[in-house]
Amino acid sequence: MSNDVWLGAVTTLTGGLLGGAISFVLSRQQLNDARLQRKEEELRETKRRSEDRRFQAYSDFLTRARSYRNAVQAYYLHANNRPSLGEIDALLLAASDASSIVFLVVESDGTYKGCIAILQALWRTQTIIHHIEPSAADDPWTEINNELGRSTRDFQNAAKDELGVGGPMEPWVTYNEKSHPDILAAELKARDPAGPA
Protein backbone atom coordinates (compact mmCIF):
# COMPACT_ATOMS: atom_id res chain seq x y z
CA MET A 1 0.00 0.00 0.00
CA SER A 2 2.78 2.42 0.66
CA ASN A 3 3.91 2.03 -2.96
CA ASP A 4 0.41 2.97 -4.10
CA VAL A 5 0.48 6.05 -1.90
CA TRP A 6 3.86 7.03 -3.28
CA LEU A 7 2.70 6.40 -6.83
CA GLY A 8 -0.41 8.51 -6.23
CA ALA A 9 1.64 11.30 -4.69
CA VAL A 10 4.17 11.27 -7.54
CA THR A 11 1.36 11.21 -10.11
CA THR A 12 -0.39 14.11 -8.38
CA LEU A 13 2.86 16.03 -8.11
CA THR A 14 3.71 15.35 -11.78
CA GLY A 15 0.22 16.43 -12.85
CA GLY A 16 0.52 19.60 -10.81
CA LEU A 17 3.93 20.39 -12.28
CA LEU A 18 2.73 19.63 -15.80
CA GLY A 19 -0.40 21.76 -15.30
CA GLY A 20 1.68 24.60 -13.86
CA ALA A 21 4.12 24.43 -16.77
CA ILE A 22 1.29 24.48 -19.30
CA SER A 23 -0.35 27.37 -17.47
CA PHE A 24 2.97 29.25 -17.38
CA VAL A 25 3.58 28.71 -21.13
CA LEU A 26 0.04 29.79 -21.99
CA SER A 27 0.24 32.90 -19.82
CA ARG A 28 3.60 33.83 -21.41
CA GLN A 29 2.05 33.35 -24.84
CA GLN A 30 -0.91 35.53 -23.85
CA LEU A 31 1.46 38.22 -22.55
CA ASN A 32 3.47 38.13 -25.79
CA ASP A 33 0.26 38.29 -27.85
CA ALA A 34 -0.97 41.24 -25.77
CA ARG A 35 2.38 43.05 -26.24
CA LEU A 36 2.29 42.40 -29.98
CA GLN A 37 -1.30 43.60 -30.18
CA ARG A 38 -0.44 46.80 -28.25
CA LYS A 39 2.53 47.41 -30.54
CA GLU A 40 0.34 46.93 -33.64
CA GLU A 41 -2.25 49.31 -32.19
CA GLU A 42 0.47 51.89 -31.47
CA LEU A 43 1.76 51.58 -35.05
CA ARG A 44 -1.77 51.98 -36.43
CA GLU A 45 -2.34 55.01 -34.20
CA THR A 46 0.99 56.55 -35.25
CA LYS A 47 0.14 55.99 -38.92
CA ARG A 48 -3.35 57.46 -38.43
CA ARG A 49 -1.94 60.55 -36.69
CA SER A 50 0.62 60.96 -39.48
CA GLU A 51 -2.12 60.74 -42.11
CA ASP A 52 -4.25 63.22 -40.17
CA ARG A 53 -1.34 65.68 -39.90
CA ARG A 54 -0.50 65.35 -43.60
CA PHE A 55 -4.15 65.68 -44.63
CA GLN A 56 -4.48 68.83 -42.52
CA ALA A 57 -1.22 70.34 -43.83
CA TYR A 58 -2.03 69.54 -47.46
CA SER A 59 -5.61 70.81 -47.28
CA ASP A 60 -4.53 74.01 -45.50
CA PHE A 61 -1.83 74.65 -48.11
CA LEU A 62 -4.23 74.00 -51.00
CA THR A 63 -6.87 76.24 -49.44
CA ARG A 64 -4.40 79.11 -49.06
CA ALA A 65 -2.99 78.64 -52.59
CA ARG A 66 -6.53 78.67 -54.01
CA SER A 67 -7.42 81.75 -51.97
CA TYR A 68 -4.44 83.46 -53.57
CA ARG A 69 -5.53 82.30 -57.03
CA ASN A 70 -9.07 83.57 -56.41
CA ALA A 71 -7.76 86.97 -55.32
CA VAL A 72 -5.58 87.18 -58.43
CA GLN A 73 -8.59 86.26 -60.53
CA ALA A 74 -10.58 89.08 -58.93
CA TYR A 75 -7.64 91.42 -59.51
CA TYR A 76 -7.62 90.72 -63.26
CA LEU A 77 -11.28 90.02 -64.00
CA HIS A 78 -13.30 92.15 -61.58
CA ALA A 79 -12.16 95.75 -61.85
CA ASN A 80 -15.04 96.98 -59.67
CA ASN A 81 -14.12 94.62 -56.80
CA ARG A 82 -10.38 94.41 -57.20
CA PRO A 83 -8.27 93.46 -54.14
CA SER A 84 -5.22 95.56 -53.41
CA LEU A 85 -1.72 94.28 -54.15
CA GLY A 86 -1.11 94.28 -50.39
CA GLU A 87 -4.04 91.91 -49.85
CA ILE A 88 -2.82 89.64 -52.64
CA ASP A 89 0.72 89.66 -51.24
CA ALA A 90 -0.62 88.74 -47.77
CA LEU A 91 -2.39 85.73 -49.28
CA LEU A 92 0.81 84.74 -51.07
CA LEU A 93 2.74 84.86 -47.79
CA ALA A 94 0.03 82.81 -46.05
CA ALA A 95 0.29 80.12 -48.73
CA SER A 96 4.06 80.20 -48.55
CA ASP A 97 3.93 79.86 -44.75
CA ALA A 98 1.54 76.90 -45.04
CA SER A 99 4.03 75.15 -47.32
CA SER A 100 6.54 74.89 -44.46
CA ILE A 101 4.26 72.44 -42.67
CA VAL A 102 3.89 70.45 -45.89
CA PHE A 103 7.66 70.10 -46.13
CA LEU A 104 7.78 68.85 -42.53
CA VAL A 105 5.22 66.06 -42.99
CA VAL A 106 5.44 65.11 -46.69
CA GLU A 107 6.17 61.44 -47.38
CA SER A 108 6.09 61.14 -51.17
CA ASP A 109 8.28 62.56 -53.88
CA GLY A 110 5.26 63.51 -56.01
CA THR A 111 3.68 65.59 -53.24
CA TYR A 112 7.04 67.21 -52.45
CA LYS A 113 7.57 68.21 -56.09
CA GLY A 114 3.95 69.33 -56.34
CA CYS A 115 4.40 71.69 -53.40
CA ILE A 116 7.51 73.16 -55.01
CA ALA A 117 5.63 73.62 -58.30
CA ILE A 118 2.84 75.54 -56.55
CA LEU A 119 5.35 77.79 -54.80
CA GLN A 120 7.09 78.49 -58.10
CA ALA A 121 3.74 79.32 -59.72
CA LEU A 122 2.81 81.60 -56.81
CA TRP A 123 6.07 83.53 -56.96
CA ARG A 124 5.95 83.68 -60.78
CA THR A 125 2.45 85.15 -60.47
CA GLN A 126 3.72 87.78 -58.06
CA THR A 127 6.41 88.84 -60.53
CA ILE A 128 3.74 89.26 -63.23
CA ILE A 129 1.35 91.21 -60.99
CA HIS A 130 4.09 93.55 -59.77
CA HIS A 131 5.38 93.94 -63.33
CA ILE A 132 8.81 92.60 -62.39
CA GLU A 133 8.61 90.16 -65.30
CA PRO A 134 6.24 90.30 -68.26
CA SER A 135 3.65 87.65 -68.89
CA ALA A 136 4.42 85.18 -71.66
CA ALA A 137 0.85 85.68 -72.91
CA ASP A 138 -1.13 88.67 -74.09
CA ASP A 139 -3.61 87.99 -71.26
CA PRO A 140 -1.73 87.57 -67.95
CA TRP A 141 -4.74 86.00 -66.23
CA THR A 142 -4.84 83.11 -68.73
CA GLU A 143 -1.18 82.32 -68.11
CA ILE A 144 -1.55 82.70 -64.34
CA ASN A 145 -4.71 80.62 -64.22
CA ASN A 146 -3.12 77.81 -66.20
CA GLU A 147 0.08 77.84 -64.16
CA LEU A 148 -1.66 77.94 -60.80
CA GLY A 149 -4.37 75.52 -61.91
CA ARG A 150 -1.94 72.93 -63.24
CA SER A 151 0.36 73.08 -60.21
CA THR A 152 -2.44 72.89 -57.64
CA ARG A 153 -4.11 70.01 -59.50
CA ASP A 154 -0.81 68.10 -59.72
CA PHE A 155 -0.20 68.64 -56.00
CA GLN A 156 -3.75 67.63 -55.16
CA ASN A 157 -3.47 64.41 -57.19
CA ALA A 158 -0.08 63.54 -55.65
CA ALA A 159 -1.40 64.18 -52.13
CA LYS A 160 -4.50 62.06 -52.79
CA ASP A 161 -2.28 59.26 -54.06
CA GLU A 162 0.04 59.52 -51.04
CA LEU A 163 -2.87 59.46 -48.58
CA GLY A 164 -4.75 56.71 -50.42
CA VAL A 165 -7.77 58.92 -51.06
CA GLY A 166 -10.01 57.65 -53.83
CA GLY A 167 -11.88 59.63 -56.40
CA PRO A 168 -11.05 61.16 -59.75
CA MET A 169 -7.52 62.39 -60.37
CA GLU A 170 -7.97 64.48 -63.46
CA PRO A 171 -5.04 66.40 -64.96
CA TRP A 172 -5.38 70.13 -65.45
CA VAL A 173 -6.66 71.06 -68.89
CA THR A 174 -5.08 74.24 -70.16
CA TYR A 175 -7.65 76.84 -71.13
CA ASN A 176 -7.84 77.93 -74.76
CA GLU A 177 -4.83 76.00 -76.07
CA LYS A 178 -5.91 76.55 -79.67
CA SER A 179 -6.81 80.22 -79.28
CA HIS A 180 -3.71 80.96 -77.18
CA PRO A 181 -0.71 79.12 -78.66
CA ASP A 182 1.58 81.36 -76.59
CA ILE A 183 0.06 79.83 -73.42
CA LEU A 184 0.69 76.33 -74.70
CA ALA A 185 4.28 77.24 -75.57
CA ALA A 186 4.80 78.77 -72.11
CA GLU A 187 3.28 75.69 -70.47
CA LEU A 188 5.49 73.36 -72.47
CA LYS A 189 8.53 75.48 -71.63
CA ALA A 190 7.62 75.37 -67.91
CA ARG A 191 7.36 71.59 -68.05
CA ASP A 192 10.71 71.19 -69.85
CA PRO A 193 12.89 74.29 -69.45
CA ALA A 194 15.73 72.68 -71.41
CA GLY A 195 13.50 72.39 -74.46
CA PRO A 196 13.49 69.56 -76.98
CA ALA A 197 16.70 67.56 -77.19
N, C-alpha and C positions, 0 to 999 in steps of 0.2 A: 503494500500500500504506500509506503513512503516513496517508492519510485513513481507511482502514479501522481502523487502530490507534487513531486519535483517536476515531472513532465508537464503537469497542468500549470505549474508556476512559470516554467520556462516558456511554455506556449503562450501564456498570458503576457509575459514580459516581452516576448518576441512580437506578438501582435500589437502591443502598445508601442514598442519601438518602431515597428513598420508603419503603424498608423500615424505616429508622430512625424516620421520622416516624410510620409506622403503629404501630410498636412503642411509641413514646413516647405516642401517643394512647391506645392500648390499656392501657398501664400506668397512665396518669392515670385512665382510666375505672375500672380495677380498684381503684386507691387510693380514688377517690371512692365506689365501691360498698362497699368495706371500711369506710370511715368511716361511711357511711350505715347499714350493717349494725350496726356497733358502737353507734352512737347509738340505733338501734331496740332493741338488746339492753339498753342502759342504761335506756331508757324502760320497757321491759317489767319489768326488775328493780326499778326504782323503784316502779312500779305494784304489783308483787307484794309488795314490802316494805311499802308503804302498806296493802294489803289485809290482810297478816299482822298489822300493828300494830293496825289497826282491829278485826279479828276477835278478837285477844287482849284488847283493851280492852273490847269489847262483851261478850264471854263472861265476863270477870272481873267486870264490873259486874253482869251478869244473875245470875251465881252468888252474888255478895254480897247482892244485893237478895232473891233467893229464900231465902238462908240467914236473912235477917232475917224474911221472911214465915213461914218454917217455925218459927222461934223464937217468933214472935207466936202462931202457931197452937198451939204447945205451951203457951204461957202461958194461952191461953183454953180450950183443950180437954182438957188433960192436967194436972189439978190435982196428981196424984201425982208428976209429973215436970216441974214448972213451972220454966223458967229465971228467973233473977232479972232485975229491971229493969236492973241494971248490965250483965248479959250481953247483953240485948236492945239497950241503948243502944250498946254496943261494936260490935255488928253493924250498927247504923244508921250509925255513924261510918265503919265500914269500907266500906259501900256508898257513902256520900257521898264518901269519899276516892277510891274507884274511879271515880266520875263525872268527876273532874277530868281524868283521862286521856281519857275519852270526849270531853269538850269540846275537848281538844287535837287529836284526830285525826278527828273527825266530818266527813263530807263531804256529808250530805244533810239537808235541812230536817226531813224526817219523823223521822229518827233523833235529831236535836237536840231536837225537841219531845217525842219519846218519853222521852228521858233526863230532861227537865224534869218531865214528868208523873210519872215514877217517883219522883223526888226529892220532889215535892209530896205524893204518896201516902205516902211514908215518913215525912215530917215530920208529916203529918196523923195518921198512925197513932200517932206518938209522943205527940201532944197528947191522943189518946183514951186511950192506956195510962196516961199520967201524970195523967189526969183534969183536964187544963188546959181541954179543950173536951169537951162531951158528944158521944156518938155520935148520929148522925141516926136510928139504928135501935135497936130494943129489944135486939138481939143485936149487940154491937160487932164480934164476929168476922165475922159475915156482911158487914157494911159494909166492914171492913178487907180481908177476903178478896177481895171484889168490886173494891175500889179498887186494891189491889196487883195482883190478877190481870189486870185490864183494862190497867193501865198497863204492866206487864211484857210482856204479850202484844203490845200495840201497838208497844212498843220493839223487841221481838224481830222482829216482822214488818217494821218499817221497816229494821232492820239487815240482815235477810236480803235485802230488796229492794235496799238500797244495795250490798251485797257480791255480789249476783247468785247467791245461794244458792237452789237449788230446794227443792221440798218444799211441804207444805201451809202456808198462811198463814191459819189460822182466827182469827176474832175471838173475843174473850172472851165467854162466855155467862154472864150474871149468874145467880147461884144464886137459886132460889126467888122469881122475880119476882112470881108470882101470890100466893104465901103471904106475901110481904114487900113490899107496895106502897111502904112507906117507903124501902126500899132502892132501888127503881126511881126514886122521886122524887129521892132523893139523887144517884143516878147521873145522871139527866137534868139536875139542877141543876149538877153538876160539869162536865158536857159543855158546858152553855150557862148560865154564871152570870147573864147578863142576863135570862134567861127568855124566854118567847115574846114576839114583837114585836106 
